[in-house]
Amino acid sequence: MKRLMWVLGLLGLTAAAILGCSKNENNVIGTNITYNQVDRMAVPALNTALIPAAQKEAFNRASPVGDVVTFRSAVVNSITALRTNVSTRGLGPETGSLTPDQLADVIIPDVVTIDFSQALTFPNGRDLNDDLV
């Protein structure tokens, strides 16, 4: 029985490591272990490219439930700034592209959604062959 508990605990720690969680030693009581979220990457490169440096840690630790209220305006501002930078360098017109607000609506909140009636490829779920970045 002790060996089974040890194996299950090891599997839990492995899963937590893979999912971007860390063990909080202060919250260990008996066999109950709590974990703290330290990273998330449902939408590839969202945090890397569109969340300002001063907000990256807060974004990683925040729940996606609050993304629209807390981070949407920062994402829209980043998209707008990137497009302005590209257009001032003469890298081509923005014909037929989404507006920053429309694009933010697609990528915020940072969750993977799945509609099983549609093909499984990003942004509808993630296929093993899909590029992450």
N, C-alpha and C positions, 0 to 999 in steps of 0.2 A: 504494500500500500504506500509506504514512504517513497519507494522508487517511482511509482506511478505519479504521485504528487510532484516529485522532483522533475520528472519528464514533462508533465503538464505545465509546470512553472517555467521550465526552459523554453517550451514552445511558445508560451505567452510572451516571454521576454524577446524571443526572436521575432515574433509577429509585431511587437511594439517597435522594435528597431527598424523593421522593414517599413512600417507605416509612419515613421518619423516621430516617434514618441520617446520620452525619456522617463526612467523610473525615478520617482521622487521618494528618496529614502525616508523623509520625515513622515510620510503617509503610510508606512508599512505597518499593518496590524495583523499579526498572525499570518494566515495565508492570503489575506486580502491585500492586493497591491493596486495602488492608483497610479495613473500615468498622466503626464502633462504634454499637451500638443506643443511641438517646437517647430514644425514646418508643415507646409501643405503645398501641393502643386497639381490641383485638379485641372486647371487651365494652364497649359505649358507657357512659360515665360511671363505670365501675368505679373507676378511679384518682381521678377528679374528686370523686366523692361518698363513697366508702367506704374509701379508703386514707388514714390519718392524715397530716397535713402533713409530719411528720418522716420519713415513709417513702416519700413520693411519688417522689423521685429514685431511691431504691434499687429501687422497684417498676418504674419506667420502664426501668432498665438491666438488670433481672434477666430470666432466661429463664423462660418460663411453666412449665417442667418443675418448678421449685421453688415454685410459687405456693401449693400446698396446705400444704406444710410451713411456709413463711415468712410468708405473708400471710392465710391462711384465718381465723385467730383474730381478726386485726384487722378483717376484713370482717364476721365474725359480731358482734363488739363494736359496730361502727358501725351495723349493721342494728338491733341490739337498742336502742342509744341513740336512733336515729331513731324507732323504734316507740314507745319510752317517751315521748319528747318529744311525739309526735303524740297519744298516748292521754291525756297529762296536760293537753292543751289542748282536750279534748273534741271532737276531730275525727272521731269515729266508732269503732265497734268493729272488731276484726280478725277478723271471721267469715269462715271459709273461706280464709284466706290461708296461705301457706307459713311455716314457722318460720324463724328466722334461719339455723339449720343447713341446712335444706332449700334455702333461697335461695342460701346460700354454695356448696352443692354444684352448683348450676346455673351460677353465674358464675365459679367458680374451678376450673381455671386460666383465665387470660385468653387464650383461643384461640377462633378461629372454627371450629366443627365443621360438617361437612356429611354428611348421610345422603341419598344420591341417590334413595332410595326414598320420601322425604318431600318435601313442598312446600318450595321454596327461599324461606324468609323467616326473619328472626331469631327465635329463636336457632339455627335450622338454616341456616347460611350467611347471606348477606345479599343481598337483592334491591336493585337500584338505587333502588327507590322506598321502601325501609325508612328510617325516621328513624334518625339516628345517636344523638341524645340526646333 
